[in-house]
Amino acid sequence: MVKNETSASGAEIFNAETGAAIDAAWEQLLAQRGIAGEEVAVSIGARRDILRALGWPGEGDVPRPKCAVAAGFFYRDNDGDGRYTPGEAITATLLGLPELQGTDAPPIEAHANCFWFGPLEPGEKYTLSYDVHGVERFSHEFTPELGLNIVHVPVAPTKPLTYIVSHSHFDPEWRDTYEGYLRTELPQLIERIQLLRERREQCFNLDEECVIRPLIERHPEVREEVRQRVIEGAIEVKGIITGGELTMPLGESMIRQMTDGEQLISSLLGMTIRPNTFWSIDNYGFNFQLPQILAKAGRKYMVLGEYSHHLGAKIVPTELPFSDTETWKHPEFWLEGLDGSKVLVHRSNYGTEPRGPQMFTEKLRSHQSVVNFEGGDFSPAPKNLPERLTELNDPEAAAKYEGVTDSLGRPLMTRPPGECKFIIATSEQFFPAIERAPDLPTIRTESRIGFWTGCYESRVRGRQLSRETQCLLVATEALSTGAALEGMDDAADRLREAWYLLLINHHHDPQLTVMAPGLFDEVIERYVESLAAARSVLDDTLAYVADRAATDAQPGQPVVVFNPLAWSRSGVVAAALPRPTSALRVVDGAGPPAPAQVPPDEKGKATGVAFAVEAAPPMGWRTYYVQPAETTESESGLTASEELLENEHVRVELSQGVVQKIVEKSSGRCLFAADESAGVNEVFIWEDEGCIAQIRPVDFMDSAKLLCRSSQARRKTRLAEAGPARAVVETTFEMDWGKFNQRVVLEAGARWIDFETHVDWRPADEGGRRIRVAFPSTFSNADVWRDIPFAVQPWEQSDTIQPMNTWLGLSDDDAGAALLHDGPCSQQVRGDCLWQTLFRSIRMPGRIEDEQSDPPCNWDLSGDTALEEGENTYRYRLYPYQGDWRAAAVPRASVEFNTPMVSRPADTHAGELPGEQSYLAVEPADLVHCAWKRADYSDATIVRIYNPTGRSVRGTLRTGFPVRSADETDFREEHVADLAPGSNGLIALDFAPYEIKPIRLVASSATGTPER
């Protein structure tokens, strides 16, 4: 007879005080026999009953036992050492239970992941046997001693073993609100937790922390039970905030999904949780750096549920230059990234393959193991799953399922009865069982969704807010980390909450924006809340430093300018002044006047100052002084008129507001020139018959109806600002459903040109639109380069629309140019012309019938519109250069574009801090810093630096504060290698191609020590 826990006994066991008493008594029991706890990590229910069988009264010390008990669990010998080692236990009770023969042998009792027999007579011989069809027979004769005896049972399958992983996928917004989905999901989670008390075979995957956090906060009574089940392995947690999109967010956000997720779940459950598996269910693609990101986050395995096929759509990788079609022929493979990192992947076509106990023997490898999912979106595995799988393990009983389908018409059994065996398991049980298989292929690939390219262009305001929030959080973290070294209150917890809101929005559905009516407003609100929290910390940080920095080196109004990046940079900074004036000059503590001007507001009044900052200190600040003057004059080398913007680096020629030529002056080459097909930065509007998810027709650039272009619209042009800090040519026109205001901006000393297109969009009642700007180049068959998280890769001229992380560029052997964006990530090079989509304006169409190869637009209709109604501004920067993108440091330029310098007016005073300070400097320009933050697990700070190039780079990190120790870590802040800070603050660093390197710094004033 098998003993199962009831709900009542479960509630008693998982009382915190009861659990603590059982744990303490269990440790005493193990100590009596010298048994290591990891050898018998059985469930808390089994521990209680074993203790009672040995005479424990339920509290206090464990008495000396008068009988014996044999306990153990099933394991699969993954490492081939012939015995159980930690991590090899599996929940195999569905296959059948072992039997015990001997004098007065008691019946078996089972709990969750373990079984036990007792009481036994010490000194008597017993035989534990396991004779189950589909598994190698096991028999073990033993003579128990007083107390606890350990006998684990190996499971060596002779037939394919199918691991059924029970899970439920959670989307924060898709067809319902986040709160609406919680009302569905939380009761299901509680029901599954209760089910674990009743069925020993059960285990399941617990979804993202954006679900677990409200579960624990609203139902604290389940906390201890969840904690124990995680310890036992009956509940597998993902350790991520949410199932984030893996192409559009910045790489730092992908890291935070895991590091913040692990920190949150560990805090919620009061234990250290470090999952080995990364879950990416309902995935729409992944980038080539993902294996390194996962490996350095401690994730050895990846569950990839991907929409690779649907309604006859092409397999995605056939359309991408770096994808390997061989990948999609294998359910498991080693995925290798750019730097050589590898993760073990199980891939399935999530949502399009039959779920449940399916078996594809033609795909089976030497490990004799298959994994499949039971459950789906907001739908857990059925309660009767153990009964059904038990029947499927019996060929006679399984016959009744032949030809039976589920509610969606999918067969419950696709293989002949008895062909394979089934257990309920977790991914953490499955992957170790297969990773030593010698015939797993290694594949280098990436992936993108093949038919929802319209998602990258719809609801662009969300993309912009996402980019703005990510960059502001990273910048604020860096500046507040420096301020904390000077004594400011730590802001890490406030920023972590802001990250939490952002990371929920990075779930694949909010990122892809295909949602039910009104739900995107909820996403926008979360961005706004996260931005407000980050700005609050930034304001506090700027005020703290400005109040303590010396601001009395010059007369005038002090303005402290902050650079949150770890390299020196130049650019124009704007500052609001308490007493604005129409004539002024700007100086720093020692240098000549900076080019400055007074930008007027809409009414022509002076509101502040804009001035050029040259070589701002890396990761630090410099104090400037705004002084009254008779006129605002300074030398800048900037020339401006309605027809010409020029500085020492670039020349921009215009005609009636349309850019005609862009010349890179060091080489003298005209890199972009208007022709009959397009002006430079010209606006084009096409008719778009698609939905939010899809651009229609599929061959858009060839067959869509072009409605209008700005070179043919009536335009008004004026010189809005004439320098000397910056010059602006402004053009206004009306076209189709919008009023457009385009600004071309050139700063003193800048190597780039900024473009701003402001649109007041008032869509008509019917139809859809797609709005793009063109940059026709003078290159011939140019090479194309694209940015992905933490790397730059060659790309290709193509009709295919794919998201570009921060920029797309084209070049030849002598020169090139990159187009940087602020979130609208749909970019393309076609016929040597760079295209940037500004936005799509889409009403939900009816069913579309045509002969195109992509799925019709009626699939997954959200019922919502994406009209982009109202006003919005689209910012993008053209960065021309001589030589190649590495020498021009384009990756740094793209970070600068989205991470502006910030300023703070201050009072005049002496200070405990200098008027100019630098905390961190990273060299050479090949290397990019992407984070400086307080360490999560020690009294230290973490700097993350990456090498986006395919070459090895020797670099340095210079610190502007005394460092006691430094070491390289992984993303979990676990020690990798020692580093030696020099007396001059220099730390030498060697980067392999495409390497991401976290550096832990312990300041000399820090009291703690880094964890090793």
Buried (B, 14 or more C-beta within 10 A) or exposed (E): EEBBBEEEBBBBBBBEEBBEBBBBBBEBBBEBEEBEEEBBBBBBBBBBBBBEBBEBEEEEEBEEBEBBBBBBBBBBBBEEEEEBBEBBBBBBBBBBBBBBEBEEBBEBBBBBBBBBBBBBBBEEEBEBBBEBEBBEEBEBEBBBEBBBBBBBBBBEBEBBBBBBBBBBBBBBBBBBBBEEBBEEBBEBBBEBBBBBBEBBBBBBBBBBBBBBBBBBEEBEEBBBBBBBBBBBBBBBBBBBBBBBBBBBBBBBBBBBBBBBBBBBBBEBBEEEBEBBBBBBBBBBBBBBBBBBBBBBBBBBBBBBBBBBBBEEBEBBBEBBEBBBEEBBEBBBBBBBBBBBBBBBBBBBBBBEBBBBBBBEEEEBBEBBBBBBBBBBBBBBBBEEBBBBBBBBBEEEBBEEBEEEEEEEEEBBBEBEBBBBBBBBBBBBBBBBBBBEBEEBBEBBBBBBBBBBBBBBBBBBBBBBBBBBBBBBBBBBBBBBBBBBBBEBEEBBEBBBEBBBBBBBBBBBBBBBBBBBEEBBEBBBEBBEBBBEBBEBBBEBBBBBBBBBBBBBBBEBBBBBBBBBBBBBBBBBBBBEBEEBBEEBBBBBBEEEBBBBBBBEEEEEEBEBBBBBBBEBBBBBBBBBBBBEBEEBBBEBEBBBEBBBBBBBBBBBBBBBBBBBBBBBBBBEBBBBBBEEEBBBBBBBBBBBBBBBBBBBBBEBBEEBEEBBBBBEBEBEBEBBBBBBBBBBBBBBBEBBBBBBBBBBBBBBBBBBBBBBBBBBBBBEEEBBBBBBBBBBBBBEEBBBBBBBBBBBBEBEBBEBBBBBBBBBBBBBEEBBBBBBBBBBBBBBBBEBBBBBBBBBBBBBBEEBEEEBEBBBBEBBBBEBBBBBEEEBEBBBBBBBBBBBBBEBBBBBBBBBBBBBBBBBBBEBEEBEBBBBBBBBBBBEBBBBBBBBBBBBBBBBBBBBBBBBBBEEBEBBBBBBBEBBBBBBBBBBBBEBEEBEBEEEBBBEBEBEBBBBBBBBBBBEEBEEEBBE
